[in-house]
């Protein structure tokens, strides 16, 4: 039979002869640090879409490992489709079962963590751990699906919502379970659409419980004509167009990639990586940086002082890589740089170098930035992105310590600014107490010095207050900047800190211990680090929360005080218990604003957000609460953030003001 006659004889697939393997992994054996909020729900939603299009429930294999909090929603969303776990043994059994079956169309959907090793994409099973990162080799599986091993499935649609970042490990390679590959089948049609191009992270929206790619995919599938099978070319074009728009608006950094395998008597393979601007045409798998670029970088690093905290710098630059680990020689600067030359995406390498520059001496900073300015654009990394990261690392903090004057009205005030982790200037009074308008006046003058940077990275304003004043609406102080008066909370993140803890050596030690835990949370959402306090007594503060305790030795660093507060901070025993435990971050609403459900309001602020971003998040929430259309129940109304950073203090706790205003410390 000629190729054309054979092709013409193949009937178009129908929903009734469609098989589907749908996988979603949220909970991993590695623990909470790997958890994702959404892939299991996305898998169930995709199974629901298949059922809506007429695919029988008994022809959909649904394998999910949900977070405990999503288990009920998964069961409800799955409907009539049976649910089994997404561990390695179950997934392999399901793939082996498909070899014995036939279909007009085979649909495979996967959501969860993914990495790249040796140009091969890997998808991590639910039973993966840090020491045993069990994974499905997607690259090999796709070849197997195109071979005689899966001869019963002439048409295949594969959709993957997972990262394509490089795998990181200390020494060992990832385990590799191979798939049988029979003879290449010249009549196979395979369409593969993945969430991210090699070297990119796939965004997951924990607050909405979905992956960005999966959300866009569902929307575009719903827009396609209701015929079967869905038009893969139209789906690809629609998804890519959406992500082009999202990237242009700054709402996404990933770009989906696609592989279309179509045979008409001879094999043709089209592979589009969807590379980031400036990297098109680069081959994957090679090292980043040319020999000349690396030699110039090494000359800079050879002249730099020995860096401190190299492991932490590496960790911060590679947080989006699941299971990543620094090289075996974790204290060797050049080994660390060489380890970062492997990814297809250059961002981890350049972000590491920006962090290294911020932690180095002035000479190294200048030389590194000369190298970055010349090299980064050639690798598709915009200097604006690196300068923004540098601005965050060097962010200015303006602090005012306000102590009520014992002999009269007003406050004894000491103020200072912290830049590059050093106290740059100290402002003071002439010995007379200040009232709040004077505080606002002096604060406005200090902020004016940074007015040119307010649109990029505004300074953080910290008020060190006695416990009794922690509810003071300091963010409402009106400051004059650029000939207009506005609340300081609209210009800058504003936080409060309790003076009593700073005057207690043991309390400061507990605070520093907890602060290290906050730093370890990094830029990712850390649900387990948040302690929910639902009552207003010390015992209730100790009993409530995900771990059922609030002691100086636990992992909680952020307390959410989700209860009615008819009294002030001094009379609040739960807040006192949180402070005594050394917890550096606390979030609550003032006693005045009443709302029906304070936990829901605080969850609207905390859920899905990195703890290190809270000062900016709270600033945004308070600004939104002042919108004309905002209701009194808005989460930002009356919101207070205690942010007690032990590193933001002068070398000595000198509260008395110097004689001359503006004198150096």
FENTAVEN-V107237 format. One record per backbone hydrogen bond with DSSP energy under -0.5 kcal/mol. CO is the residue of the C=O (numbers start at 1). NH is the residue of the N-H. If there is no record, write none. Layout:
co = [CO,CO]
nh = [NH,NH]
This chain:
co = [2,3,4,5,6,7,14,15,17,17,19,20,20,21,22,23,24,24,26,28,31,32,36,38,39,40,41,42,43,44,45,46,47,48,49,50,51,56,57,59,59,60,61,61,62,62,63,65,65,67,67,68,70,71,72,73,74,75,78,82,84,86,87,88,89,90,91,92,93,94,95,96,97,98,103,105,105,106,107,108,109,110,111,113,114,115,116,117,120,121,121,122,123,125,126,128,132,132,134,135,135,136,136,137,138,139,140,141,142,144,144,146,147,148,150,152,154,155,156,157,158,159,160,160,161,164,165,170,176,177,180,183,184,185,186,188,189,190,191,192,193,194,197,200,201,203,203,204,205,205,210,211,212,213,214,215,216,217,218,219,220,225,230,231,232,233,234,235,236,237,238,239,240,241,242,243,244,245,246,246,247,257,258,259,259,260,260,261,262,266,268,269,270,271,272,276,279,283,290,291,292,293,294,295,296,297,298,299,300,301,309,310,311,312,313,314,315,316,318,320,321,328,329,331,332,333,334,335,336,337,338,339,341,346,347,348,349,350,351,352,353,354,355,357,361,362,363,364,365,366,367,368,369,370,371,372,375,375,376,376,377,380,382,383,384,385,386,387,388,389,390,392,396,397,397,398,399,400,400,401,401,402,403,405,410,411,411,412,413,414,415,416,417,417,417,418,419,422,422,425,427,434,435,436,437,438,439,440,441,442,443,444,445,446,447,448,450,451,453,453,454,460,460,461,462,462,463,463,464,465,466,467,469,472,473,474,475,477,477,479,479,481,484,484,486,487,487,488,488,493,495,496,497,498,499,501,503,504,505,506,507,508,509,510,511,512,513,514,515,516,517,518,518,519,521,522,524,525,526,527,529,529,529,530,530,531,531,532,533,536,537,538,539,540,545,551,557,558,559,559,560,560,561,564,569,571,572,573,574,575,576,577,578,579,584,585,586,587,588,597,598,599,600,601,602,602,603,606,610,611,613,613,614,615,616,617,618,619,620,621,622,623,624,627,631,634,636,636,638,640,640,641,641,642,643,644,645,647,652,653,660,663]
nh = [6,7,8,9,10,10,17,18,104,105,107,22,61,109,63,111,26,65,36,31,34,35,38,42,43,44,45,46,47,48,49,50,51,52,53,55,54,59,60,20,61,62,22,63,64,84,24,26,27,70,71,71,74,75,76,77,78,79,81,62,64,126,91,92,93,94,95,96,97,98,99,100,100,101,154,19,107,157,21,159,23,161,25,124,165,122,167,120,117,138,139,115,136,128,29,30,129,134,125,137,177,123,138,141,142,143,144,145,146,147,150,185,150,151,153,103,189,106,191,108,193,110,162,195,112,199,116,328,178,137,182,148,186,188,265,263,156,261,158,259,160,257,200,164,203,212,213,206,209,210,205,215,216,217,218,219,220,221,222,223,224,227,232,235,236,237,238,239,240,241,242,243,244,245,246,247,248,249,251,252,250,194,272,192,261,262,270,190,268,264,262,271,260,273,258,279,282,286,294,295,296,297,298,299,300,301,302,303,303,304,313,314,315,316,317,318,318,319,321,322,324,330,332,333,336,337,338,339,340,341,341,342,288,350,351,352,353,354,355,356,357,358,359,360,365,366,367,368,369,370,371,372,373,374,375,376,378,379,379,381,380,382,386,387,388,389,390,391,392,393,394,395,460,399,418,462,416,402,464,403,414,466,412,408,405,413,434,403,429,401,427,399,419,424,425,397,422,419,424,417,415,411,439,440,441,442,443,444,445,446,447,448,449,449,450,451,453,454,456,457,458,398,462,495,400,464,465,497,402,499,469,470,472,474,476,477,489,479,488,481,486,484,481,486,479,490,491,491,492,461,463,643,465,502,503,504,505,508,509,510,511,512,513,514,515,516,517,518,519,520,521,521,522,522,524,612,611,527,529,530,531,557,558,532,546,533,560,534,562,574,541,542,543,544,548,554,585,531,561,587,533,562,563,566,572,573,576,577,578,579,580,581,583,582,644,559,642,561,640,601,602,603,604,605,605,606,607,609,613,614,616,617,618,619,620,621,622,623,624,625,626,626,627,630,634,637,638,639,590,588,642,496,643,586,645,646,648,649,654,655,663,426]
